[in-house]
Amino acid sequence: MRSIEEIIVIGSGNWGLTLASLFAGGHPVRVWTIDEAMAKNLNANRRQPGDFYKYPLPDSIVIEPKYATPIDENRTLIIMAVPSSLVRTVAHELARHALTPLVLSVSKGFDVDGQCTMSQVIQQEIPDASVVVLTGPTIANEVAESKPTRAVLACEDLTCLALVKQALRNDVISFEISRDPTHHEMFAALKGIVAIGIGMVEGLELGKNIQGLLMTQGLREMAVVASFFGIPGEEAFGISGAADLITTCISPDSRNRRLGAMLARGLSMDDALRDVGMTVEGVAMSRTIETLRTLDVAIPFIHLVNAVVLGRCDNVRRELVELMVVL
């Protein structure tokens, strides 16, 4: 009989450490780092280097190199909190240590090569894993400051959903549940493209009016894309759609928004990504959704953002202004 008596967080970035701290009040928590050096540094400082994580970790959290402790699959929840670009590699590695793990996927993104969501990537690498998705408006720094929010837990298996929801009870994030994980993951990935576009507007100093209008247009286009993939369009207006979209578009901590602002100010994609310093999920999804252009799917704002991301737009300001006329 599966239970959750321990939580292992794979990944010691901003989000991984935030969730480790949040859930440490309910269960013993281990944070697994990429190597011994990172574990030593975190144990010495009890916080992540740099400005990303400002709050000390609870003393109860054990920090150690990955796989330093055997995994008891029947009593452990594994939180996969690595950049989306590393999810397949980490899942492949985890498969050598656990055949039937219970995994909580908290990485927002899309695998361009495999054309699949993060939970699907994990399932491909660990076929007998039970995978639950956590997504929604969850800016890590705000969660770390105990500012309340709400998120979605999604899994086809209701037993796993109930188990994870109970284990993760806390005073900061409340949860609603869903049995359609890939639906919510698609919105989480799509919203990044729109947020890049809002960042471009910010970078060009075009004002808040156009930002509000383009957020609305972006939400409409997310619903269009969702319908194209067989996802009910009305789901775009829920927590994983509209709520996460608005949060990502307005938060100064949003990587997608910051990238868009830098691109609009003339930085190259490489320089902008280097400046942001973390994975920007909207870039990968942009390349995926651009294929819809040949199918005449009506998403003009998303196509404009894609053109900028792919280096095919010479005058972002002019294109944005012209787009406002035809919407």
ZAROGU-207811 format. One line per field, with one value per residue (C-alpha): x, y, z; residue in one letter. Coordinates in Angstrom, 2 decimals, decimal comma, padded with zeros to 5 digits. Example, Ala and Ser with C-alpha at 12.3 -4.5 7.8 and 13.67 -1.06 7.14 Angstrom:
c1 (012,30|013,67)
c2 (-004,50|-001,06)
c3 (007,80|007,14)
type (A|S)
// end
This chain:
c1 (000,00|001,55|001,84|003,80|006,10|009,02|009,54|012,61|013,07|015,33|016,70|018,09|017,01|014,64|011,44|012,85|014,11|010,87|008,78|011,17|010,73|006,96|006,41|008,99|006,37|004,39|006,99|010,72|012,25|015,47|016,86|019,02|021,65|023,53|026,78|028,69|030,03|026,54|025,36|028,29|027,65|023,94|024,62|027,13|024,89|021,40|020,32|020,88|023,81|022,90|019,68|017,22|016,53|016,70|015,27|017,21|016,16|014,58|017,11|015,04|015,72|018,48|020,61|022,68|023,94|021,34|020,83|022,91|019,99|018,04|014,47|011,68|009,14|006,17|006,58|008,30|007,03|009,67|009,32|010,95|012,01|014,61|014,55|012,33|015,38|016,75|013,57|014,20|017,79|016,85|013,88|016,09|018,55|015,80|014,53|017,72|016,91|013,11|010,80|007,43|008,00|005,32|006,54|005,26|006,21|006,56|008,54|006,61|007,64|007,37|009,72|010,12|011,94|009,48|006,46|005,18|004,63|006,85|004,63|004,65|008,45|008,64|006,15|008,16|011,35|009,70|006,70|005,43|005,73|002,68|002,98|001,08|001,39|001,46|000,86|-000,75|000,18|003,11|005,87|008,53|009,60|006,01|005,44|008,69|007,29|004,13|001,90|-001,18|-002,04|-003,92|-002,68|-003,85|-002,85|-003,58|-003,33|-005,48|-005,25|-007,63|-005,97|-002,61|-004,28|-005,92|-002,69|-000,56|-003,12|-003,31|000,47|001,03|-001,45|000,00|-000,99|000,29|-000,83|-004,33|-005,13|-007,90|-007,68|-008,05|-007,77|-006,34|-002,66|-001,59|-004,37|-003,05|000,56|-000,28|-001,67|001,38|003,61|001,46|001,24|005,00|004,72|002,13|004,23|007,22|004,97|003,86|007,50|008,19|005,47|007,06|010,51|009,21|007,44|004,13|002,10|-000,35|-003,36|-001,85|-000,59|-004,11|-005,46|-002,77|-003,16|-006,83|-005,94|-003,31|-005,87|-008,24|-005,47|-004,56|-008,17|-007,91|-004,74|-006,28|-009,30|-006,99|-005,36|-008,72|-008,68|-011,95|-011,41|-013,14|-010,33|-008,14|-010,06|-009,11|-006,19|-003,67|-004,76|-005,93|-004,64|-001,16|-001,09|-001,92|000,58|003,36|002,60|002,59|005,23|008,70|010,03|008,67|011,50|009,35|008,39|012,00|013,19|010,60|011,64|015,30|014,54|012,48|015,39|017,64|019,47|020,14|018,40|021,66|022,44|018,88|018,85|022,24|020,96|017,85|020,12|017,44|015,40|012,69|009,97|008,16|011,05|010,72|006,92|007,21|009,08|006,45|003,41|004,95|004,13|000,46|001,16|001,03|-002,37|-003,89|-004,76|-005,88|-003,32|-001,79|-000,31|001,37|002,72|004,16|005,91|007,23|008,60|010,58|011,83|012,89|014,60|012,19|010,84|012,76|010,54|008,73|007,14|005,61|004,31|002,68|000,98|-000,28|-001,56|-003,67|-005,47|-006,57|-007,52)
c2 (000,00|003,31|006,16|009,41|009,56|011,40|013,95|014,10|017,25|016,72|020,15|022,92|025,92|028,65|026,64|023,40|025,08|027,01|023,84|022,01|024,74|024,86|021,14|020,57|021,33|018,23|015,60|014,92|016,52|015,82|018,11|016,37|018,50|017,90|017,06|016,99|020,53|022,03|020,03|021,28|024,87|024,69|022,98|025,66|028,60|027,06|029,17|029,29|031,44|034,76|036,72|034,02|032,52|034,97|032,89|030,35|026,73|025,04|023,08|019,93|019,73|017,28|018,43|015,80|014,82|013,05|009,36|009,56|007,81|004,84|005,56|003,74|003,83|002,90|005,80|008,60|011,44|012,62|016,24|016,82|020,48|020,85|023,07|021,64|021,08|018,62|016,70|013,87|013,40|013,39|011,07|008,66|008,68|008,24|005,17|003,35|003,90|003,57|001,46|002,66|006,06|008,59|011,77|015,34|017,27|021,01|022,00|024,14|023,64|021,55|019,00|020,27|017,20|014,75|017,04|016,26|017,79|017,26|014,61|012,72|012,93|011,41|008,71|007,84|007,43|005,66|003,80|002,52|005,83|007,59|011,23|014,15|017,66|020,87|024,07|027,48|031,02|030,17|032,80|031,19|034,31|035,06|031,51|031,75|034,89|032,94|035,01|032,87|031,39|028,49|025,82|022,73|019,16|016,96|013,21|010,57|008,39|009,72|007,66|009,32|012,72|012,30|011,00|013,87|016,56|015,35|015,14|018,66|020,50|023,84|027,42|029,05|027,06|025,63|023,09|022,15|018,79|017,65|014,39|016,03|016,78|017,42|019,99|022,09|021,62|022,92|026,15|026,48|026,29|028,51|031,35|031,81|032,95|035,58|036,77|037,25|039,47|041,52|041,90|043,29|045,91|046,80|047,02|049,39|051,50|051,33|051,60|049,58|050,01|047,89|045,39|044,80|044,50|042,06|039,94|039,59|038,74|036,28|034,50|034,25|032,77|030,28|029,07|028,76|026,67|024,55|023,80|022,87|020,25|018,93|020,70|022,41|026,12|027,16|025,56|028,47|030,67|028,66|028,59|027,03|029,34|032,86|033,01|031,76|033,93|037,15|036,39|035,65|038,79|041,22|039,82|041,41|037,96|036,39|035,06|035,13|038,77|039,78|038,02|039,84|043,21|042,54|041,42|044,58|046,70|045,19|042,38|039,21|036,04|034,58|037,71|037,98|034,35|034,82|037,88|036,10|033,32|030,62|028,48|030,45|027,94|030,21|029,99|026,25|026,42|029,27|027,04|024,34|026,55|028,26|025,13|026,14|029,05|026,67|025,41|028,92|028,83|032,35|033,38|036,64|037,86|034,53|034,45|037,95|036,91|033,83|036,01|038,04|034,94|033,33|036,50|037,21|040,62|043,79|046,35|045,05|048,38|048,84|045,27|045,60|048,89|047,48|044,39|046,54|048,00|044,66|042,82)
c3 (000,00|-001,12|001,37|001,56|004,57|002,97|000,18|-002,04|-004,12|-007,13|-007,98|-005,79|-007,82|-006,71|-007,12|-005,72|-002,53|-002,15|-002,32|-000,01|002,61|002,10|002,55|005,29|007,94|007,05|006,14|006,31|003,20|001,34|-001,36|-003,94|-005,63|-008,85|-007,06|-003,76|-004,18|-004,45|-001,44|000,65|-000,36|000,47|003,79|004,70|003,77|004,07|001,11|-002,63|-003,80|-005,42|-005,31|-006,33|-002,92|-000,03|002,78|004,87|004,60|007,63|009,66|009,25|005,50|004,57|001,63|-000,15|-003,62|-005,75|-005,00|-001,82|-000,07|-001,46|-002,59|-000,80|-003,62|-001,44|000,99|-000,95|-003,11|-005,57|-006,68|-010,07|-009,88|-012,62|-015,73|-018,46|-020,68|-018,11|-017,27|-019,75|-018,60|-014,91|-015,48|-017,44|-014,55|-011,95|-013,81|-012,81|-009,13|-009,02|-011,19|-009,90|-008,26|-007,37|-009,08|-008,77|-011,91|-011,25|-014,37|-016,84|-020,43|-023,56|-025,13|-028,69|-030,03|-028,51|-028,99|-025,51|-022,08|-019,05|-017,48|-020,77|-020,85|-017,37|-018,31|-021,42|-019,41|-016,43|-017,89|-014,53|-012,69|-011,28|-012,32|-010,81|-012,27|-010,22|-012,17|-011,83|-010,73|-008,47|-008,59|-006,39|-004,51|-003,51|-002,30|-000,32|001,33|002,30|000,01|-000,72|-004,11|-005,65|-008,06|-009,90|-009,09|-012,09|-012,62|-014,30|-011,16|-008,51|-005,77|-006,45|-006,62|-003,23|-001,70|-002,99|-002,17|001,42|001,76|000,40|002,64|003,66|004,47|001,27|-001,79|-001,88|-004,59|-006,94|-008,68|-012,28|-014,20|-017,35|-016,64|-020,24|-020,71|-017,86|-018,96|-022,42|-020,96|-018,69|-021,76|-024,00|-021,50|-021,74|-025,36|-024,48|-021,53|-023,85|-025,97|-022,96|-022,02|-025,49|-024,96|-021,63|-023,18|-025,85|-023,19|-025,05|-021,86|-019,82|-022,12|-024,85|-022,32|-021,05|-024,58|-025,66|-022,53|-023,46|-027,04|-025,85|-023,70|-026,66|-028,77|-026,05|-026,19|-029,99|-029,75|-027,00|-029,18|-032,06|-029,82|-028,65|-025,27|-024,28|-024,95|-021,72|-019,72|-020,85|-018,40|-015,30|-012,88|-015,25|-018,08|-017,33|-013,74|-014,62|-017,76|-015,91|-013,15|-015,63|-017,64|-014,72|-012,38|-012,52|-011,53|-014,75|-016,91|-020,05|-019,52|-018,81|-021,97|-024,09|-022,68|-023,47|-027,03|-027,62|-026,39|-029,04|-027,26|-029,24|-028,15|-026,81|-024,81|-023,47|-022,36|-020,72|-018,88|-017,62|-016,42|-016,24|-018,60|-020,44|-021,29|-023,75|-026,23|-026,78|-027,00|-029,48|-031,90|-031,51|-032,01|-035,03|-037,04|-036,79|-039,16|-042,12|-040,93|-040,88|-037,18|-036,21|-033,58|-034,89|-031,59|-030,89|-034,46|-033,97|-030,76|-032,55|-035,34|-032,81|-030,98|-034,26|-035,50|-038,33|-037,20|-038,09|-036,33|-033,26|-032,40|-035,86|-035,96|-032,54|-033,43|-036,74|-034,96|-032,64|-035,68|-037,09|-033,89)
type (M|R|S|I|E|E|I|I|V|I|G|S|G|N|W|G|L|T|L|A|S|L|F|A|G|G|H|P|V|R|V|W|T|I|D|E|A|M|A|K|N|L|N|A|N|R|R|Q|P|G|D|F|Y|K|Y|P|L|P|D|S|I|V|I|E|P|K|Y|A|T|P|I|D|E|N|R|T|L|I|I|M|A|V|P|S|S|L|V|R|T|V|A|H|E|L|A|R|H|A|L|T|P|L|V|L|S|V|S|K|G|F|D|V|D|G|Q|C|T|M|S|Q|V|I|Q|Q|E|I|P|D|A|S|V|V|V|L|T|G|P|T|I|A|N|E|V|A|E|S|K|P|T|R|A|V|L|A|C|E|D|L|T|C|L|A|L|V|K|Q|A|L|R|N|D|V|I|S|F|E|I|S|R|D|P|T|H|H|E|M|F|A|A|L|K|G|I|V|A|I|G|I|G|M|V|E|G|L|E|L|G|K|N|I|Q|G|L|L|M|T|Q|G|L|R|E|M|A|V|V|A|S|F|F|G|I|P|G|E|E|A|F|G|I|S|G|A|A|D|L|I|T|T|C|I|S|P|D|S|R|N|R|R|L|G|A|M|L|A|R|G|L|S|M|D|D|A|L|R|D|V|G|M|T|V|E|G|V|A|M|S|R|T|I|E|T|L|R|T|L|D|V|A|I|P|F|I|H|L|V|N|A|V|V|L|G|R|C|D|N|V|R|R|E|L|V|E|L|M|V|V|L)
// end
